[in-house]
Amino acid sequence: MIACAPTQAQAAQPVSTPTGTPSAAEQKIENAQSTAQPVETPAEQEIVVVGTQIRGAEPTGALPVTVVGQDRIDAVGSVSGDDLFRSIPQAGDVQFQEARTTGNLNDARGDNTSINLRSLGTGNTLVLLNGRRMVPTPGTQTENFVPVQTANTNAIPLGATKRVEVLRDGAGAIYGSDAVAGVVNIVLDTRYEGLRLDGRYGFADGTDETTLGFKAGTKLGSDTRVMLFGSYTKRTPLFASERDYTASEDHRARVADTPYAGDTAFDNRSTSSPFGSFTVIPTSTAVRQGTVALTTSGAFHVEPVSNTAAGCSSTVYNGNLCLRSGGITGATSRVLRYDENPDRTIRGGLDRYNLFGTASHDLGNVELFAEAGYYRAVLDGQREQSAPLSSAQISIPASNYYNPFGATTINGVANPNRLPNLVNVPTAGLPLTIVNYRPVDTGPRTFTVTDDSVRLLGGARGDFGNFDWESALSYSWARTDDNTKNAVSNTLFQQALAKSTPDAYNPFNGGSQPSFSLGDATPSDLATIRSFLVDVHRISTTSLVTADAKISNARLFALPGGNVGFAAGVELRRETYRDDRDARLDGSITYTDIVTGRKYGTDILGASPAPDVSANRTIASAFLEFAVPLVSPEMRVPLIRSLDLQLAARDEHYSDFGNVLKPKVAASWDLFEGVRLRGSWSESFRAPNLPQFYSAGTQVANTRTDFAFCRITNLSAPCTGVSTLEVRSGNRNLRPEEASNLSAGIVLQPPPLRDLVITADYWQIKQRGVIGIQGAQNQILYDLLLRRTGSSNPNVVRLAPAAGQTVGQLDYVQDDYFNLQPRTIRGYDLELSYRLRDTPLGTFNIQLAGARLLKLQQQPSDIQAKLIEANAAGLLGPGITIAGANSLLRQNGNPLWRASGNLTWRAGPLRAGVLVNYVSSVVDTGPAPVDGKLFTLPSWTTVSTYGEIVLRKDAFGGETRFRVGARNLFDKDPPVYSSNFGFLGSLHNAIGRFVYIELSKSL
């Protein structure tokens, strides 16, 4: 079920412990909660444990907690943690997901997904497994232009999960770092007894999935309990070509009947295509064939003769090709752009293994407990071949056998490939620089990402007097090997380009005709191609060691309102992170252009250099918590049936940046039976992760407009975008992102309808010091502003001004991570849960939940504020927009509404369920506004359903369960979005209708 739980959490560890029978204190909680939310029988009662460390305290309902139980897990119909958490309305956009195409090796590829409560950003939700932290996945990817990490929700042993508890409130005073938006605690079914075998097969168009699993548990005597779970999932890849809306990067046909028809933002085909663009060296050379100019500012490209709309500048060569001056950026050359999607998988093929075991042994007053888990996933995907980066240019020597501007003679004979009647091309020929070219005749790149993680935990718990105590030591380790095959070595590629024989690599032979955007039907020599293809590895590891000890007393002393609860504890954590890049990326093997002599830090085509990172930190923390009952029903105070407080504080000391102390106050006030008001105020924080703190300079190349060079030098031509090298580095002066959390709500549970619970909660989070960067474009604009007043921006590094230049051209932009200005986010949650029992038609359970986002506002940094003011005063000139500071509501995600409805039915051996998920509309900032309106992605509603029959006491003496279900029952396509795949992967997916059958046998 998913319960709108009006109860306060009771312990950091599950109260239903992974041990023997519940203690007397635990049974007391179970009995107390049996009247607080809908249940079937007392034996089936779920005990909410997240949000407090006081074991055995009376429930107060001060905190908003959502419990996702077995009914909801069944209704989702998935073996993936990603699908489960996407169904929770308070879960925001999912940034760790396979539909991202931007990051290549710099993304957390593989079987990695995240949870992002409140859309606050990855890393702001603390994920616990049985009450203790999960190790972050080694892979990082950029959000807000900085690297972020997350616990991998796909590593959760979903088949062994009893319930998921979601605390929708800040909890830094209870758990420490990362619990800004809330806490997710996965509680495993550690008390299972018996043996269950599961088999499942599911399919959607173009892909299928098979899962085999088991769960076994037993009691050995009266004092030992053991549970073991294992599963294996095999999934076939889903290629982009399997969906009409992802088969091409050109999505303009999908908006043809809208005001945005023809907007090229919906055409994401790449200018880096087999029809290459080049510049001569030097670019000042004006090459002509007779009297016809073949270059514009040194630039030209390969053009198919059949593209008559563009036309030719040169004579025809190879029978169907010519040269045309300029690049392929014009409208008539758009047909030459390369369509990358036919080479891509939307979702890779997967082999996932999960093994998890728990054990406990009762020694009387002391209980020993242990956990051991292993997760492994091997994901195989595919994507297009890379193209050269402007930050690591590839020159083509004049000696290239196919160079149209090559030497007049080659190997002692007339050059058959030099164009005739060339002017301004010396007899020795001209070298060239590749501007845009993609060597697709190599075939696409494939990648295999292998994820491994281990979790080991051992501890003891017991009691003395009225005090409970618990202590545990855990070790978690994760490793990711991201292996790209068929990558291109810059050095070896240039060697192939330098050949003066017919087996030289030929970048001038164009692509397929007449399907210009697809493939290359005229490949170069196969042996030559193989000579420059290499494998590339990125091997990353993380580890987490924790040691904790805590005590609690639910009856420390008595007040007129009841017993005061108390908890205190200490924890020591050690975190490590290592990112070992391939030798061709980390600077061990570099690339030196044999024409220009310039040395580059990367030897992989299309990949920026990235140094290795090795970092660690130690965190020591202590917490204190009280549960204070001020008024009880027995006191008969008017309009205050009960009033309870939670007071907590936690201090954490980080070895690399110091102390963080955070308090919390929460209260619940029962006006009378069935009506409860609740609220909380707290401080929370997210520590800078190790990559943000310790990473050395990572280089990326993006197109930026250098307004300072253009406008101060007074160029006659308009300012245009240029490829700009950006160096982003970690910052050891970073401070934690801090936040103030506020929530207030009401819980209604009318006494005549004990099975009805309605909750409404308002919440607000004000973050300070969100980690980000200024952005290279803002740095350049700030340089323009400062140069107007006689100074300059030291982060914008320029070459010395050439003749006639007032300002030198860009060399690179230094853009280190830093703490930005505040961000405010607020909204409210609505939930309803009702169970209709024992009707003539059976038992019905209804859960409705909705989350409304009211505000998501990023305040400008000091530099952004100055730029906004200067731009409004006209000091920067026309056509400038200051990015990075505005309302983020509905902007490429962050919808106003998310909602879900779940209906389950049980009658004898029959069960069925329906789950409806709704995401409201968002806007796409990529296309140009029409009449001042941004392109809108409509709301998206999907329906999942299942039906099952349970046969008890069959011929084998056990229980057999057979289920048939479907996710996205009506095969709802995602809305169109101006991305490569044409949909917004953080909100929507392209799986379509997924039908599955399950067979489960219990013995």
MARMAR-628177 format. One line per 8 residues: number of its first residue (from 0); for each residue z, y, x of C-alpha. Coordinates in steps of 0.05 Angstrom, whole numbers, plus 5000, padded with zeros to 4 digits. Each point is the difference from the previous one (the first is absolute). Last residue first. Layout:
<nodes>
NUM	Z:Y:X  ...
</nodes>
This chain:
<nodes>
1002	4990:4527:5141  4961:5062:4981  4924:5001:4995  4960:5063:4996  4927:5007:4982  4967:5068:5001  4933:5026:4976  4969:5066:5018
994	4949:5051:4975  4989:5065:5038  4961:5053:4963  4980:5055:5048  5019:4998:5073  4978:5072:5013  5067:5035:5002  5031:5065:4977
986	5053:5048:5022  5000:5001:5076  4931:4970:5000  4966:5060:4967  4931:4974:4983  4929:5011:5026  5004:4953:5059  4984:5055:5050
978	5039:5053:4962  4980:5050:4947  5036:4967:4943  4973:4962:4939  5052:4972:4953  5022:4927:5011  4964:4946:4960  5039:4967:4943
970	4989:4925:4997  5031:4994:4931  5055:4952:5023  5019:5042:5061  5043:4942:5023  4989:4934:4964  5044:4941:4982  5005:4926:4989
962	5066:4964:5010  5023:4927:5002  5073:4983:5011  5025:4929:5012  5074:4984:4999  5035:4939:5029  5013:4927:4984  4933:4974:5024
954	4977:4982:4930  5015:5071:4977  5070:5028:4988  4976:5069:4981  4928:5021:4988  4991:5075:5008  4938:5033:4971  4971:5064:5026
946	4963:5062:4981  4981:5060:5043  4978:5072:4994  4979:5060:5040  4973:5064:4972  4973:5059:5039  4999:5074:4984  4967:5053:5044
938	5002:5074:4985  4938:5040:5015  4980:5023:5070  4988:5074:4994  4951:5041:5043  5030:5068:5014  4991:5057:4951  4982:5072:5018
930	4936:4998:4959  4980:4940:5042  5044:4987:5061  4966:4972:5062  5012:4926:5010  5055:4976:5047  5062:5025:4964  5001:4942:4952
922	5047:5010:4942  5050:4952:4968  5005:4969:4931  5058:4958:4975  5018:4930:5024  5017:4948:4947  5022:4927:5008  5004:4952:4941
914	5035:4933:5009  4994:4944:4948  5042:4937:4999  5000:4930:4971  5048:4941:4996  4998:4934:4962  5049:4942:5008  5047:5025:4946
906	4979:5070:4980  4997:5054:5053  4965:5067:4998  4991:5054:5053  4977:5072:4992  4994:5046:5060  4979:5073:4997  4984:5043:5060
898	4994:5073:5016  4977:5048:5054  4991:5073:4983  4986:5064:5038  4955:4965:5051  5014:5008:5075  4930:4981:5022  4942:5040:5030
890	5036:5064:4980  5034:4983:4934  5061:5041:5021  4996:5021:5073  5017:5073:4986  4983:5042:5061  5006:5003:5075  4953:4958:5044
882	4936:5041:5001  4986:5074:5009  4931:5015:4971  4950:5044:5037  4932:5023:4975  5004:5073:5018  5035:5033:5059  5067:4986:5033
874	5032:5068:4989  4981:5004:4927  5071:5018:4977  5005:4935:4960  4978:4962:5063  5054:5034:5041  5054:4982:4950  4977:4928:4995
866	4994:4996:5075  5071:5026:5010  5027:4951:4950  4962:4943:5033  5030:5019:5067  5071:5001:4971  4988:4934:4964  4977:5001:4928
858	5043:4971:4945  4979:4931:4974  5006:4992:4925  5004:4937:4958  5023:5018:4930  5007:4969:4932  4986:4926:5013  5013:4959:4937
850	5022:4927:5006  4995:4952:4941  5031:4935:4981  4997:4954:4940  5033:4932:4997  4996:4954:4940  5030:4930:4995  4984:4955:4941
842	5036:4936:4981  4968:4950:4952  4957:5003:4938  5058:4986:4951  5039:5053:5039  5048:4977:5054  5009:5065:5037  4965:5066:5000
834	5012:5029:5069  4991:5073:5013  4990:5041:5064  4979:5072:5003  4988:5044:5060  4983:5072:5014  4998:5032:5069  4997:5073:5018
826	4967:5044:5053  5012:5041:5062  4970:5010:5070  5014:5057:5047  4974:5004:5072  5032:5044:5053  4967:5027:5063  4972:4956:5054
818	5036:4963:5055  4953:4988:5059  4946:4952:5024  4958:5028:5056  4931:5031:4991  4966:5016:5065  4928:5022:4985  4945:4982:5049
810	4945:5031:5044  4977:5053:4951  4948:5050:5022  5019:5062:5039  5012:5067:4966  4963:5064:5017  4935:4963:5015  4938:5033:5030
802	5003:4958:5063  5048:4942:4991  5072:5007:4980  5047:4952:5037  5013:4938:4959  5051:5002:4945  5067:4970:4984  5027:5016:4930
794	5075:4984:5003  5011:5064:5041  4980:5043:4940  4974:5066:5024  5019:5073:5014  4966:5068:4989  5011:5013:4926  4935:4971:4973
786	5011:4944:5050  5064:4981:4963  4963:4993:4933  4943:4960:5030  5050:4953:5036  5036:4992:4934  4933:4979:4969  4991:4949:5055
778	5070:4972:4989  4988:4998:4925  4936:4960:5011  5037:4953:5048  5054:4984:4951  5071:5028:5003  5029:4930:5008  5049:4958:4959
770	5073:4981:4994  5035:5024:4937  5054:5048:5024  5037:5010:4934  4991:4958:4938  5023:5021:4931  5004:4941:4953  5009:5009:4925
762	5016:4951:4944  5004:4998:4925  5021:4934:4968  4989:4971:4931  5027:4933:4979  4994:4957:4937  5035:4933:4994  4994:4955:4938
754	5031:4931:5000  5068:5026:4977  4967:5027:4937  5059:5016:4954  5037:5030:5060  4943:5048:5017  4982:4996:5074  4976:5068:5022
746	5002:5020:5074  4991:5072:5020  4978:5032:5065  5011:5047:5057  4973:4996:5071  5004:5044:5062  4979:4981:5071  5002:5048:5059
738	4955:4978:5057  4996:4997:5076  4940:4981:5043  5033:4984:5066  4992:5046:5060  4942:4998:5048  5013:5025:5071  4972:4937:5030
730	4931:5017:4973  4945:4949:4994  4930:5023:5017  4935:5017:4964  4940:5021:5043  4942:5026:4960  4928:5000:5025  4955:5042:4957
722	4930:4982:4976  4970:5065:4976  4997:5030:4930  4957:5061:4988  5011:5075:5006  4936:5036:4979  4950:5020:5055  5002:5070:5028
714	5058:4984:5045  5051:5055:5003  5041:4971:5058  5062:5016:4960  4970:4969:4938  4972:4934:5026  5051:4983:5054  5059:5017:4956
706	4969:4968:4939  4995:4933:5034  4983:4957:4940  5028:4929:5003  4968:4931:4999  5048:4947:5023  5013:4963:5065  5065:4964:5013
698	5042:4994:5063  5070:4970:5002  5047:5036:5047  5063:4961:5016  5040:4967:4944  5076:5005:5007  5029:5034:4940  4947:4989:4947
690	4988:4929:5024  5076:4986:4999  5010:5023:4928  5030:5068:4988  5064:4988:4959  4995:5005:4925  5056:5036:4966  5046:5003:4940
682	5049:5049:4968  5029:4985:4933  5012:5025:4930  5008:4953:4941  4997:4996:4925  5018:4959:4941  5011:5011:4925  5018:4940:4957
674	4993:4989:4926  5013:4930:4971  5075:5006:4990  5022:5072:5005  4987:5058:5047  4994:4951:5058  4996:5040:5064  4970:4972:5063
666	5006:5035:5067  4968:5001:5068  5018:5037:5064  4966:4986:5066  5009:5023:5072  4954:4998:5062  5017:5007:5074  4944:4997:5052
658	5017:4998:5073  4958:5002:5064  4926:5001:5019  4984:4941:5045  5061:4954:4997  5006:5009:4925  5069:5009:4970  5007:4986:4926
650	5055:5027:4955  5008:4976:4928  5036:5031:4941  5018:4976:4931  5034:5021:4936  4985:4964:4934  5033:5029:4939  5019:4972:4932
642	5013:5031:4932  5014:4959:4938  5005:5010:4925  4998:5074:5013  4983:5035:4934  5075:5004:4983  5045:4965:5051  5024:4933:4973
634	5034:4978:5066  4982:4927:4985  4927:5017:5005  5009:5017:5074  4998:5068:5035  4998:5017:5074  4974:4934:5028  4987:5012:5075
626	4952:4956:5038  5008:5018:5074  4953:4992:5059  5004:5007:5076  4944:4989:5049  4991:4990:5075  4938:5000:5043  4975:4984:5069
618	4925:5004:5013  4966:4976:5063  4929:5019:5019  4939:4969:5029  4931:5019:5025  4937:4972:5031  4934:5034:4985  4932:4984:5031
610	4951:5057:5005  4946:5011:4947  4928:5018:5016  4957:5013:4939  4956:4945:4974  4926:5007:4980  4973:4961:5058  5055:4969:5042
602	5010:5022:5073  5051:5054:4984  5033:5049:5048  4935:5037:5016  4972:5021:5068  4943:5050:5006  4948:4985:5052  4946:5031:4956
594	4948:4945:5008  5042:4940:5019  5050:5015:4945  5067:4973:5024  5037:4952:4954  5071:4978:5012  5035:4934:5008  5076:5008:5007
586	4997:5062:4957  5034:4971:4938  4936:4985:4962  4959:4954:5044  5064:4965:5023  5015:4983:4927  5059:5035:4970  5071:4975:5006
578	5043:5034:4948  5073:4984:5010  5057:5019:4952  5073:4985:5005  5059:5012:4953  5073:4985:5015  5050:5005:4944  5076:5003:4999
570	5037:5003:4934  5069:5020:4979  5038:4992:4936  5042:5029:4945  5008:4984:4927  5050:5022:4947  5010:4992:4926  5052:5039:4960
562	5029:4960:4943  5004:5030:4931  5000:5066:4963  5075:5012:5008  4989:4988:5074  5013:4934:5036  4994:4983:5073  4950:4964:5045
554	4977:4957:4943  4926:4987:5014  5015:4991:5074  4945:5001:5051  4990:4982:5073  4940:5006:5044  4971:4974:5065  4930:5007:5025
546	4955:4978:5057  4926:5014:4995  4941:4984:5046  4931:5025:4980  4936:4984:5036  4930:5028:5001  4937:4975:5033  4929:5024:5007
538	4939:4967:5031  4934:5038:4995  4944:4957:5024  4926:5013:5012  4946:4948:5009  4936:5019:5036  4925:5011:4987  4960:5033:5056
530	4961:4940:5028  4990:4969:4931  4952:5056:4982  4961:4990:5064  4993:4926:4986  4976:5015:4930  4945:5049:5022  5000:5059:4951
522	4997:4992:4926  4942:5023:4956  5022:4984:4928  5061:5045:5006  5048:5001:4942  4999:5036:4934  4993:5075:4990  4925:5004:5014
514	4980:4948:4949  4925:5011:5013  5009:4983:5056  5059:4975:5040  5026:5040:5058  4973:5045:5054  4969:4976:5066  5028:5056:5042
506	5067:4970:5020  4965:4947:5044  5047:4959:5045  4962:4982:5063  4966:4932:5001  4933:5033:5009  5021:5024:5070  5027:5067:5023
498	5072:4984:4982  5047:5058:4991  5014:4987:4927  5028:4931:5016  5045:5032:5052  5021:5051:4948  5021:4944:4953  5039:4967:5056
490	5040:5063:5013  5010:5018:4927  5023:4929:4984  4978:4982:4929  5044:4960:4952  4975:4933:4975  5070:4974:4986  5061:5042:4982
482	5067:4966:5010  5062:5031:4968  5059:4960:5025  5062:5019:4961  5071:4979:5018  5065:5004:4962  5072:4985:5020  5065:4998:4962
474	5069:4985:5027  5062:5001:4958  5076:4999:5011  5047:4998:4941  5069:5022:4978  5035:4999:4933  5069:5017:4974  5032:5000:4932
466	5068:5032:4993  5050:4986:4944  5040:4954:5044  4956:4974:5054  4928:4983:4983  4939:4965:5028  4933:5010:5029  4962:4972:5060
458	4933:5013:5031  4934:4975:5026  4931:5030:4995  4932:4982:5028  4935:5033:4978  4933:4986:5033  4933:5034:4992  4929:4984:5017
450	4937:5039:4982  4931:4979:5024  4944:5049:4988  4930:4973:5010  4943:5050:5003  4925:4997:4992  4951:5052:5023  4933:5003:4967
442	4935:4977:5032  4977:5022:5069  4936:5027:4968  5045:5052:4968  5001:5042:5063  5022:5065:4965  4973:5066:5023  5021:5073:4992
434	5002:5048:5058  4978:4955:5056  4988:5042:5063  4933:4998:5035  4974:4996:5071  4934:5034:5013  4939:4972:5037  4984:4995:5074
426	4932:5033:4986  5037:5059:4971  5003:5013:4925  4986:5073:4984  4936:4983:4962  4982:4929:4979  4927:4983:4991  5011:4926:4987
418	5065:4967:4978  5032:4957:5053  5003:4928:4975  4945:4967:5041  5024:5030:5066  4942:4995:5048  5013:4949:5054  5044:4997:5062
410	5063:4975:4966  4996:5060:4954  4950:5056:5004  4999:5065:4961  5076:4999:4997  5035:4997:4932  4997:5049:4942  4985:4945:4949
402	5056:4959:5033  4980:4927:4987  5008:4973:5071  5063:5040:5012  4993:5032:5069  5013:5071:4973  5071:4977:4990  5028:4997:4929
394	5067:5036:4996  5058:4974:4959  5052:5051:4979  5074:4984:4997  5031:5056:4959  4936:5005:4959  5015:4929:4978  4947:4947:5005
386	4985:4957:4939  5037:4938:4978  4971:4937:4969  5016:4990:4927  5060:4963:4972  5027:4930:4993  5065:4967:4985  5041:4939:5018
378	5074:5000:4984  5049:4951:5033  5070:5005:4971  5065:4970:5026  5070:5007:4973  5063:4965:5024  5069:5004:4970  5070:4978:5018
370	5063:5019:4963  5073:4982:5012  5068:4998:4966  5071:4981:5021  5055:5006:4948  5072:5013:5017  5062:4991:4956  4982:4927:4988
362	4950:4979:5053  4940:5007:4954  4932:4988:5032  4937:5038:4986  4926:4990:5012  4936:5039:4989  4928:4983:5015  4933:5036:5001
354	4930:4977:5017  4938:5041:4985  4929:4987:5022  4940:5044:4984  4927:4983:5014  4956:5058:4978  4928:5021:4992  4994:5075:5001
346	4999:5048:4942  4947:5053:4990  4957:4966:5053  4947:5042:5033  4929:4993:5027  4966:5016:4934  5046:5061:4997  4974:5036:5062
338	4939:5033:4969  4966:5037:5057  4970:5068:4989  4924:5003:5004  4991:5017:4926  5038:5065:5014  4942:5023:5044  4967:5044:4948
330	5067:5031:4983  5014:5021:5071  5053:4969:5045  4953:4954:5038  5001:5043:5063  4949:5050:5027  4927:4990:5020  4963:4940:4973
322	4977:4941:5041  4952:4947:4975  5002:4929:4973  4952:4952:4963  4949:4973:5050  5048:4993:5059  4986:5074:5014  4973:5055:4955
314	4988:5070:5028  5057:5048:5001  5030:5048:4950  4997:4953:4940  5011:5008:4926  5064:5008:4960  4973:4987:4930  4950:4951:5030
306	5054:4949:5016  4947:4947:5013  4993:5024:5072  5071:4977:5014  5038:5054:5039  5038:4995:5066  5040:5062:5015  4998:5065:5039
298	5048:5050:5031  4992:5046:5060  5015:5063:4962  4945:4977:4953  4956:4948:5033  4929:4973:4992  4966:5068:4997  4925:4994:4988
290	4954:5036:5050  4981:4940:5041  5058:4954:4988  5058:5047:5010  5069:4994:5031  5043:5062:5001  5052:4986:5055  5064:5039:4986
282	5034:4935:4981  5001:4978:5074  4996:4942:4991  4961:4984:4936  5036:4990:4935  4998:4938:4956  5000:4977:4928  4989:4927:4985
274	4965:4966:4942  5044:4938:5008  5054:5040:4963  5056:5047:5017  4989:5049:4943  5044:4955:4959  4996:4984:4926  5056:5032:4961
266	4959:5026:4942  5049:5022:4947  5014:5064:5038  4925:5011:4994  5008:5030:4932  4936:4979:4963  5033:4998:4931  5068:5034:5000
258	4990:5028:4929  4999:4927:4977  4944:4952:4980  4981:4982:5072  5072:4988:5020  4994:4925:5012  4930:5009:5029  5030:5043:5055
250	5040:4943:5027  4963:4991:5066  5047:4958:5043  4966:4938:4972  5024:4933:4973  5066:5030:4979  4984:5018:4927  4957:4938:4988
242	5054:4955:5028  4987:4938:5041  4964:5041:5055  5067:5027:5021  5019:4931:5024  5061:4964:4974  5027:4951:5051  5027:4931:4980
234	5075:4992:4990  5045:4944:5025  5074:5002:4984  5053:4954:5028  5072:4997:4976  5069:4978:5022  5070:5007:4972  5064:4968:5025
226	5069:5004:4969  5065:4970:5027  5071:5000:4971  5062:4972:5033  5071:4997:4972  5003:4950:4943  4960:4944:5032  4932:5019:5025
218	4974:5045:4945  4924:5002:4994  4940:5043:4999  4925:4991:5005  4943:5047:4986  4928:4980:5012  4933:5033:5006  4925:4994:4997
210	4956:5061:4988  4925:5005:4990  4959:5064:4994  4929:5016:4980  4949:5054:5014  4932:5025:4978  5015:5012:4926  5073:4985:4991
202	5037:4935:5011  5067:4966:4997  5030:4933:5019  5074:4984:5001  5043:4941:5020  5075:4997:4999  5051:4946:5018  5073:5009:4979
194	5059:4962:5028  5071:5006:4975  5055:5052:5005  4987:5074:5008  5059:5042:5022  4962:5041:5052  4950:5028:4950  4982:5059:5044
186	5020:5072:4985  4950:5053:5021  5034:5068:5006  4958:5063:4992  5034:5065:5016  4986:5071:4980  4958:5062:5014  5040:5019:5062
178	5028:4932:5021  4964:5003:5067  5061:5009:5044  5071:4982:4981  5021:4946:4949  5055:5030:4958  5000:5075:5015  4924:4998:5007
170	4994:4973:4930  4951:5045:4963  4987:4976:4929  4954:4952:4963  5036:4937:5023  4951:4944:4989  5028:4930:4996  4951:4942:5006
162	5017:4932:4970  5004:4927:5015  4949:4999:5056  4983:4933:5030  4927:5001:4978  4995:5072:5025  5018:4984:5072  4993:5073:5022
154	4949:5008:5056  4951:5035:4953  5050:5056:4993  4992:5018:5073  5056:5048:5019  4970:5066:5017  4976:5043:5058  4969:5069:5005
146	4955:5033:5052  4988:5075:4989  4940:5036:4968  5038:5011:4934  4994:4925:4996  4972:4962:5059  5003:4926:5012  5048:4954:5036
138	5001:4925:5011  5063:4968:5027  5028:4986:4929  5070:5027:4993  5056:4948:5004  5035:4989:4933  5068:5030:4989  5058:4963:4968
130	5021:4989:4927  4967:4934:4987  4936:5029:5027  5003:5076:5003  4944:5052:4996  5018:5073:5011  4950:5048:4968  4981:5063:5038
122	4958:4963:5051  4934:5010:4964  4998:5067:4964  5039:5034:4944  4954:4971:4947  5065:4988:4959  5009:4931:5031  4949:4982:5053
114	4996:4925:5011  4956:4972:5055  4946:4949:5013  4979:4960:5061  4959:4935:5002  4954:5027:5054  4985:5071:5022  5054:5050:5017
106	4950:5054:5020  4983:5024:5070  4956:4940:5013  4952:5024:4946  5032:5062:4969  4954:5028:4948  4980:4943:4954  5061:4996:4954
98	4986:4950:4944  5044:4949:5037  5068:5029:4981  5058:5036:5033  4996:5066:4962  5027:4976:4933  5008:5060:4954  5067:5005:4966
90	5048:4947:4973  5041:5029:4943  4956:4965:4949  5012:4931:5030  4937:4958:4993  4976:5019:5070  5063:4965:5026  4979:4933:4973
82	4927:5005:5022  5021:5017:5071  5051:4944:5004  4944:4950:4993  5004:4933:4965  4975:5031:4936  5006:4993:4924  5031:5067:4986
74	5029:4969:4936  5037:4946:5040  5034:5052:5044  5019:5039:4938  5031:4939:4966  5034:4980:5065  5038:5065:5007  4985:5071:5022
66	5065:5038:4995  4995:5075:4997  5060:5040:5024  5020:5071:4982  5070:5011:5028  5065:5018:4966  5003:4937:4957  5075:4991:5012
58	5008:4926:5016  5072:4979:5019  5004:4987:5075  4994:4928:5026  4967:5018:5066  4996:5073:5018  4938:5011:5043  4961:5039:4947
50	4928:5013:4981  4969:4931:4990  5039:4943:4969  4977:4993:4928  5024:4933:4972  4950:4963:4957  5031:4960:4943  4971:4931:4987
42	5067:4965:4994  5025:5053:4953  4943:4983:4952  4935:5035:4984  5016:5069:5025  4989:5071:4979  5041:5051:5039  5071:5024:5007
34	5039:4948:4962  4989:4944:5050  5014:5050:5055  5075:4992:4996  4995:4924:4999  4956:4999:5063  5045:5050:5033  5061:4957:4987
26	4963:4938:5025  4988:5036:5065  5073:5017:5008  5020:4928:4986  4952:4976:5052  4932:4973:4982  4985:4926:5014  4968:4981:5066
18	4960:5042:5048  4940:5046:5000  5042:5049:4962  4992:5018:4927  5032:5066:5017  4938:5014:5041  5020:5035:5064  5006:5075:5001
10	5048:4995:4943  5013:5021:4928  4943:5041:4972  5018:5045:4942  4979:4977:4932  4952:5032:4951  4944:4952:5020  4935:5016:4966
2	4983:4927:5006  4935:4971:5022  5002:4927:4982
</nodes>
